[in-house]
């Protein structure tokens, strides 16, 4: 295990961007081999899903306060709503002769490496089976038929197709796949809330078992298509299923599965990136994730939104801003409320999906927050980490308490850091023209002995990012996840060693967006899809 841990840490070092050079990447985009954004399994029986989310009528302000609507039936229409709001298409964009899809879940470079699966007993309108979701047609492909009289829980599985990211980002691709997994966990959490359900990330099974359960280890079904990396399994909890799934029984049922379908090849040719297969193997999840459990903090009740939003509408309108106006100001009370939503409260989304103690803290570059001094702040997502971070960071930081007493937010340096934020985020102006920018600092303690934690740290950062996206939309702003940053330049700013315990894993920024009027927005699905029953 130690060797795997060292290999994981070596990958992290090798995949860093530096001010003087970037991590190994393609250097240019080979458009002829751009991956197909949609995986399908030819020959698998298909079940079209209806479009019903416009009928849900659930407010974002309600679910962010932990108040879920009455649970909807666990049936084909509502399973369809879950997948539509978490992994479905949000719109098509067009410019000139080009057309591309946007999805409800964000993704690095709009490349979408994450695939979604459902393992379910027989439901109304849906036979028992293992299903793969296809967002383009909003349907489920039945990869495996299961005994119709078997009793087992409905669970959700996620996988990553690393090639989709490697095509554009090279060695750094594995990081982005893990961040995207975290975003999808968050997207599923919010989508389930719209139905009165919850999802919960499970600490088992291990990666090998999960790959077999989802059928992604079946090389005969894949042929020369790009492999899928099994990531995680989530319990789908309704009022009738809150005790957690009986996975032993599910494993026995899946041994009887009858599989169909063959995966499509996404690119004609591929470029192999040494290090990607190695880090995937090194971080493979064990049979049980032994992580410290979360201690739910007492979070101040959410400030009522100035205008509540329909949750489904908010999810589908979410976009990544490409540019900010550089003038929009965010009121301090809204900023502090957003910060509180990033803490693991007892009933706050998406943290009900996450069982483990926070290991990602937030360095905040505050630029345009009315009533707060511009500068560098630190939001501790676990207040117990204060002594360790105080000892680790530069000794001359102020550590002045900011915001409400219950919010572990500290001002480190009062200074205009707009230019610094842009430089650290690969010279991107969006980090300076926003209201605030974020660098997510992960605790790598114990990672050498348990390298699978590398994935969890990125998943947790993705969950933070997904929350920021929706909070930004609710505040009338836009968010943008930033995977390109100069890792060690951030560490040097903070006074951290470049190979130490604390490592930056993700950047994010929130502000007033500039819209590109040249782009045309088209509906996500043809009108005839709405006639499905």
C-alpha positions in Angstrom: 0.0 0.0 0.0 2.9 2.4 0.8 4.2 1.9 -2.8 0.8 2.8 -4.2 0.7 5.8 -1.9 4.1 7.0 -3.2 2.9 6.5 -6.7 -0.2 8.6 -6.0 1.9 11.4 -4.5 4.4 11.2 -7.4 1.5 11.6 -9.9 0.2 14.6 -8.0 3.7 16.2 -8.2 4.1 15.3 -11.9 0.7 16.7 -12.9 1.2 20.1 -11.4 1.2 23.3 -13.4 4.1 25.7 -12.8 4.6 29.3 -13.6 7.4 28.4 -16.0 5.8 25.3 -17.5 2.5 23.4 -17.6 1.9 19.7 -16.8 2.5 17.3 -19.7 -0.4 17.7 -22.2 -1.1 17.5 -25.9 -0.1 21.0 -26.7 -2.8 21.3 -29.3 -6.3 19.8 -29.8 -6.5 16.9 -32.2 -10.0 17.7 -33.4 -10.2 14.7 -35.6 -10.0 12.5 -32.5 -12.3 14.6 -30.2 -14.2 12.0 -28.1 -17.8 11.4 -28.7 -19.5 13.0 -25.7 -22.1 10.2 -25.5 -21.4 6.6 -24.5 -24.0 4.1 -25.7 -24.3 0.4 -25.6 -25.4 -1.0 -29.0 -27.9 -3.8 -28.7 -29.0 -3.0 -25.1 -32.8 -2.7 -24.7 -33.8 1.0 -24.4 -36.3 2.5 -22.1 -37.3 6.2 -22.9 -37.8 8.4 -19.9 -40.5 11.1 -19.7 -39.7 14.8 -19.0 -41.6 15.7 -15.9 -39.3 18.1 -13.9 -41.4 21.2 -14.8 -44.2 19.7 -12.7 -42.1 19.3 -9.5 -42.6 22.8 -8.2 -39.9 22.7 -5.5 -38.1 25.9 -4.3 -34.3 26.0 -4.0 -34.7 28.1 -0.8 -36.6 25.2 0.8 -34.2 22.4 0.1 -31.1 24.5 0.9 -32.7 24.9 4.4 -33.1 21.1 4.7 -36.8 21.1 4.1 -37.6 18.4 1.5 -41.0 17.9 -0.2 -43.0 14.7 0.4 -41.2 11.8 -1.3 -42.3 11.0 -4.8 -42.9 7.4 -5.9 -39.9 5.4 -6.9 -40.9 4.7 -10.5 -39.8 5.3 -14.1 -41.0 8.9 -14.4 -39.3 10.0 -11.2 -36.1 8.1 -11.9 -36.2 10.0 -15.2 -36.5 13.3 -13.3 -33.5 12.3 -11.1 -31.3 11.6 -14.1 -32.5 14.6 -16.1 -31.6 17.1 -13.2 -28.3 15.4 -12.4 -26.9 14.2 -15.7 -29.3 15.3 -18.4 -29.0 18.0 -21.1 -29.7 21.6 -20.0 -29.5 23.2 -23.5 -27.8 23.1 -26.8 -25.6 26.0 -27.9 -24.9 27.0 -31.5 -22.4 29.3 -33.1 -21.8 29.4 -36.9 -21.9 25.8 -38.0 -21.1 24.3 -34.6 -23.5 22.9 -32.1 -22.8 21.4 -28.7 -24.7 20.2 -25.7 -24.6 21.6 -22.1 -25.6 19.4 -19.2 -27.0 20.0 -15.8 -23.8 18.8 -14.2 -20.7 20.9 -14.9 -17.5 19.3 -16.3 -14.0 20.3 -17.1 -13.9 21.6 -20.6 -17.5 20.4 -21.1 -16.0 17.0 -21.8 -18.1 15.0 -19.3 -16.1 11.9 -18.4 -18.7 10.8 -15.8 -21.3 8.0 -16.7 -24.3 7.3 -14.6 -25.8 3.9 -13.8 -28.9 2.6 -12.0 -29.2 -0.9 -10.3 -32.8 -1.4 -9.4 -35.4 -3.9 -8.5 -38.6 -4.0 -10.6 -40.3 -0.6 -10.4 -43.5 0.6 -12.1 -42.6 0.9 -15.7 -39.0 -0.4 -15.3 -38.0 -4.1 -15.0 -35.3 -5.1 -12.6 -31.8 -4.6 -14.0 -28.6 -2.7 -14.4 -29.1 0.4 -16.5 -26.9 3.0 -18.2 -28.2 6.5 -18.6 -27.9 8.2 -22.1 -28.4 12.0 -21.7 -28.7 12.8 -25.4 -31.9 10.7 -25.8 -32.9 10.8 -22.1 -33.2 7.1 -21.8 -32.0 4.1 -19.9 -30.1 1.2 -21.6 -30.6 -2.1 -19.8 -27.2 -3.6 -19.6 -28.3 -6.5 -17.5 -31.6 -8.2 -16.7 -32.1 -9.3 -13.1 -34.6 -11.6 -11.4 -37.9 -9.7 -11.3 -38.9 -11.2 -7.9 -35.6 -10.4 -6.1 -35.7 -7.9 -3.3 -32.8 -5.5 -3.3 -32.3 -1.7 -3.0 -32.0 0.8 -5.8 -28.5 2.2 -6.0 -26.7 4.6 -8.3 -23.2 4.0 -9.7 -20.7 6.5 -11.3 -17.8 5.7 -13.6 -15.2 7.8 -15.4 -13.9 7.6 -19.0 -10.5 9.1 -18.4 -9.7 9.4 -22.2 -12.4 12.1 -22.5 -10.3 14.4 -20.3 -6.9 13.1 -21.4 -7.7 14.1 -25.0 -7.5 17.8 -24.0 -5.6 17.9 -20.7 -3.1 15.1 -20.8 -1.6 14.0 -17.5 -3.9 16.2 -15.4 -6.9 14.3 -16.7 -7.3 12.0 -13.7 -7.6 14.9 -11.4 -10.4 16.4 -13.5 -12.3 13.1 -13.6 -12.3 13.0 -9.8 -13.5 16.6 -9.5 -16.3 15.8 -12.0 -17.3 12.8 -9.9 -17.6 15.1 -6.9 -19.7 17.5 -8.9 -22.0 14.7 -10.0 -22.4 13.4 -6.4 -23.6 17.0 -5.6 -25.8 17.1 -8.7 -27.5 13.9 -7.6 -28.0 15.2 -4.1 -29.8 18.3 -5.3 -31.8 16.4 -8.0 -32.9 13.8 -5.4 -34.0 16.6 -3.0 -36.4 17.9 -5.7 -38.1 14.5 -5.4 -38.1 14.3 -1.6 -35.3 11.7 -1.7 -31.7 11.7 -0.5 -28.6 10.1 -2.0 -25.7 8.9 0.2 -22.3 8.0 -0.9 -21.5 4.5 0.3 -18.2 3.3 1.8 -18.3 0.0 -0.1 -18.0 -2.1 -2.3 -14.4 -1.9 -3.5 -13.6 -0.8 -7.0 -13.2 -4.3 -8.4 -16.6 -5.4 -7.1 -18.3 -2.2 -8.3 -16.8 -2.6 -11.8 -18.3 -6.1 -11.9 -21.7 -4.9 -10.6 -21.9 -2.2 -13.3 -20.5 -4.4 -16.0 -17.7 -2.0 -16.9 -15.1 -4.8 -16.4 -16.6 -6.9 -19.2 -13.9 -6.6 -21.8 -16.0 -8.7 -24.3 -18.7 -6.0 -24.1 -16.2 -3.2 -24.5 -14.0 -4.5 -27.4 -11.7 -1.6 -28.5 -13.9 1.1 -26.8 -12.4 3.3 -24.2 -12.6 1.7 -20.7 -14.7 3.1 -17.8 -13.2 3.4 -14.4 -15.6 2.5 -11.6 -15.8 5.3 -9.1 -18.5 5.1 -6.4 -21.9 3.7 -5.4 -24.7 5.8 -3.9 -27.7 4.7 -1.9 -31.0 6.1 -3.2 -33.0 6.8 -0.1 -36.7 7.4 0.0 -38.9 7.4 3.1 -39.3 3.7 2.7 -35.5 3.1 2.5 -33.5 4.9 5.0 -31.5 2.2 6.8 -29.0 1.8 4.0 -28.9 -0.9 1.3 -28.3 -4.6 1.9 -25.3 -4.9 -0.4 -24.7 -8.5 0.4 -28.1 -9.4 -1.1 -27.5 -7.2 -4.1 -24.1 -8.9 -4.8 -25.9 -12.2 -4.9 -28.6 -11.0 -7.3 -26.0 -9.5 -9.6 -24.2 -12.9 -9.9 -27.4 -14.0 -11.8 -27.3 -11.1 -14.2 -27.7 -11.6 -18.0 -25.7 -8.9 -19.8 -26.3 -7.3 -23.2 -24.9 -4.3 -25.2 -21.6 -3.3 -26.6 -19.9 0.0 -25.9 -19.2 2.5 -28.7 -15.7 3.7 -29.4 -15.4 7.4 -28.7 -12.3 8.3 -30.8 -10.6 6.8 -33.8 -7.2 7.0 -32.2 -5.8 7.6 -28.8 -2.7 9.0 -27.2 -1.4 7.1 -24.2 -0.4 9.2 -21.2 2.1 7.4 -18.9 0.9 7.9 -15.3 -2.8 7.8 -15.8 -3.3 4.1 -15.6 -0.8 4.0 -12.8 -2.6 6.5 -10.6 -6.0 4.9 -11.3 -4.6 1.6 -10.1 -2.8 3.1 -7.1 -5.9 4.9 -5.9 -8.3 2.0 -6.5 -10.9 1.9 -3.7 -10.7 -0.9 -1.1 -13.6 -3.0 0.1 -14.3 -0.5 2.9 -13.4 3.2 3.0 -12.1 3.7 6.6 -12.5 7.4 7.0 -13.3 9.5 10.1 -17.1 10.2 10.3 -18.3 13.7 9.9 -19.2 15.7 13.0 -22.2 17.8 11.9 -21.7 21.4 12.8 -24.3 23.8 13.9 -24.8 26.0 10.9 -26.7 29.3 11.1 -30.1 29.0 9.4 -29.9 30.1 5.8 -30.8 33.7 5.1 -34.1 33.8 3.2 -33.4 34.4 -0.5 -34.4 37.8 -1.9 -36.2 35.8 -4.5 -36.6 32.0 -4.3 -36.1 30.0 -7.4 -37.7 26.8 -8.7 -35.0 24.2 -8.0 -35.3 22.5 -11.4 -35.1 25.8 -13.2 -32.1 26.9 -11.2 -30.3 23.6 -12.0 -31.0 23.8 -15.7 -30.0 27.4 -16.0 -26.6 26.9 -14.3 -23.7 27.8 -16.6 -20.0 28.3 -16.2 -19.2 31.9 -16.8 -16.6 32.6 -19.5 -16.0 36.2 -18.4 -17.0 38.5 -15.6 -17.8 42.2 -15.7 -15.3 43.3 -13.0 -17.8 45.7 -11.4 -20.6 43.6 -9.8 -20.6 43.8 -6.0 -21.8 41.1 -3.7 -23.4 42.1 -0.4 -21.5 40.8 2.6 -24.6 39.1 4.1 -25.0 37.1 0.9 -21.3 36.2 0.8 -21.3 35.0 4.4 -24.5 33.0 3.8 -22.9 31.3 0.9 -19.8 30.5 3.0 -22.1 28.9 5.7 -23.6 26.7 3.1 -20.2 25.2 2.4 -20.0 23.7 5.9 -21.3 20.2 6.7 -24.5 21.1 8.5 -26.8 18.4 9.8 -29.5 18.7 7.1 -27.7 20.9 4.5 -27.3 19.8 0.9 -25.3 18.3 -0.6 -23.5 17.3 2.7 -26.2 14.8 3.6 -24.6 12.7 0.8 -21.2 12.8 2.5 -20.5 10.8 5.6 -16.9 11.8 6.3 -15.2 14.6 8.1 -14.2 17.7 6.0 -10.7 17.5 4.7 -10.9 20.5 2.2 -10.6 24.1 3.4 -11.1 27.2 1.4 -8.7 30.0 0.7 -10.8 33.0 -0.4 -9.6 35.9 -2.5 -12.2 38.6 -1.7 -12.4 41.3 -4.4 -15.8 42.8 -4.5 -17.9 42.0 -1.4 -19.7 45.1 -0.1 -18.9 45.6 3.5 -15.9 43.3 3.7 -12.3 44.3 3.3 -10.7 43.0 0.1 -8.0 40.5 0.8 -7.1 36.9 1.6 -9.4 34.9 3.9 -9.5 31.3 5.1 -12.7 29.4 5.7 -12.2 26.3 7.8 -14.7 23.7 7.0 -13.6 21.9 10.2 -12.8 24.3 13.0 -10.7 21.7 14.6 -8.1 22.2 11.9 -7.3 25.7 13.1 -4.2 24.9 15.2 -2.7 22.8 12.4 -3.3 25.3 9.7 -2.0 28.2 11.9 1.2 26.3 12.4 1.5 25.3 8.7 0.8 28.7 7.1 2.9 31.8 7.1 3.6 33.1 10.6 2.8 36.7 9.6 -0.8 36.2 8.7 -3.3 38.2 10.8 -5.9 35.5 11.6 -8.5 38.1 12.4 -11.9 36.6 12.9 -14.4 37.7 10.3 -18.2 37.2 9.9 -20.6 35.6 12.5 -19.1 34.0 15.6 -20.2 30.5 14.4 -18.5 30.8 11.0 -14.8 29.8 11.1 -13.7 32.5 8.7 -10.5 34.4 9.2 -8.9 37.4 7.5 -5.2 36.6 6.7 -4.1 39.6 4.6 -6.0 42.8 3.8 -4.8 43.6 0.3 -6.0 43.9 -3.3 -5.1 40.5 -4.6 -7.0 40.6 -7.9 -3.8 40.4 -10.0 -2.4 37.6 -7.8 -5.6 35.6 -8.1 -5.5 35.8 -11.9 -1.9 34.9 -12.0 -2.4 31.8 -9.8 -5.3 30.6 -11.9 -3.1 30.3 -15.0 -3.4 34.0 -15.9 -7.2 33.9 -16.2 -8.9 37.2 -15.8 -12.1 35.5 -14.4 -10.3 35.0 -11.1 -9.7 38.8 -10.8 -12.9 40.2 -12.4 -15.2 38.2 -10.1 -16.6 39.1 -6.6 -14.4 36.4 -5.0 -12.2 33.5 -6.0 -11.4 30.3 -4.2 -8.4 28.0 -3.8 -9.4 24.6 -2.3 -6.8 23.3 0.1 -6.9 19.5 0.7 -5.4 17.7 3.7 -3.2 14.8 2.3 -2.4 13.5 5.7 -2.5 9.7 5.7 -2.7 9.5 1.9 0.5 7.6 1.5 -0.9 4.7 3.6 -4.4 5.1 2.1 -3.9 6.4 -1.5 -7.6 6.0 -2.3 -8.1 9.1 -0.2 -6.8 11.0 -3.2 -10.0 10.4 -5.0 -12.1 11.4 -2.0 -10.3 14.7 -1.6 -11.1 15.7 -5.1 -14.7 14.4 -4.8 -15.1 16.7 -1.7 -13.7 19.6 -3.6 -16.2 18.9 -6.4 -19.0 18.9 -3.9 -17.9 22.3 -2.7 -17.8 23.5 -6.3 -21.3 22.2 -7.1 -22.7 24.0 -4.0 -21.0 27.2 -5.2 -22.5 26.9 -8.6 -26.1 26.8 -7.3 -25.5 29.4 -4.6 -24.1 31.7 -7.3 -27.1 31.2 -9.5 -29.5 31.8 -6.6 -27.7 35.1 -5.8 -28.1 36.3 -9.5 -24.4 35.6 -10.3 -22.5 32.9 -12.1 -19.8 30.5 -11.0 -16.8 28.9 -12.8 -14.8 25.9 -11.8 -11.1 26.4 -12.6 -8.9 23.3 -13.0 -5.9 25.2 -14.3 -3.8 26.8 -11.6 -0.2 26.9 -10.6 -0.2 24.5 -7.7 3.1 25.4 -6.0 2.8 29.1 -6.6 -0.4 28.9 -4.4 1.6 27.0 -1.8 4.4 29.6 -1.8 1.9 32.4 -1.3 0.5 30.6 1.7 3.9 29.7 3.1 3.4 25.9 2.5 6.0 23.4 1.3 5.4 22.2 -2.2 5.4 18.5 -1.3 3.8 18.8 2.1 0.5 17.7 3.7 -1.6 20.6 2.4 -2.1 20.6 -1.4 -4.4 22.8 -3.5 -6.7 20.7 -5.7 -9.3 23.0 -7.3 -10.0 26.7 -7.9 -13.4 28.4 -8.3 -14.7 31.9 -8.9 -18.0 33.7 -8.5 -19.2 37.0 -10.0 -21.3 39.0 -12.4 -21.1 37.2 -15.8 -20.8 38.7 -19.2 -23.0 36.8 -21.7 -21.8 36.0 -25.2 -24.5 37.4 -27.5 -23.1 35.5 -30.5 -24.3 32.2 -29.1 -27.7 30.8 -29.8 -29.4 28.7 -27.1 -31.6 25.8 -28.2 -33.9 23.5 -26.1 -32.2 20.4 -24.6 -34.7 17.9 -26.1 -37.1 17.7 -29.0 -40.7 18.6 -28.2 -41.9 15.1 -28.9 -39.9 13.9 -25.9 -42.4 15.7 -23.7 -45.2 13.4 -25.0 -43.6 10.4 -23.4 -45.6 8.7 -20.7 
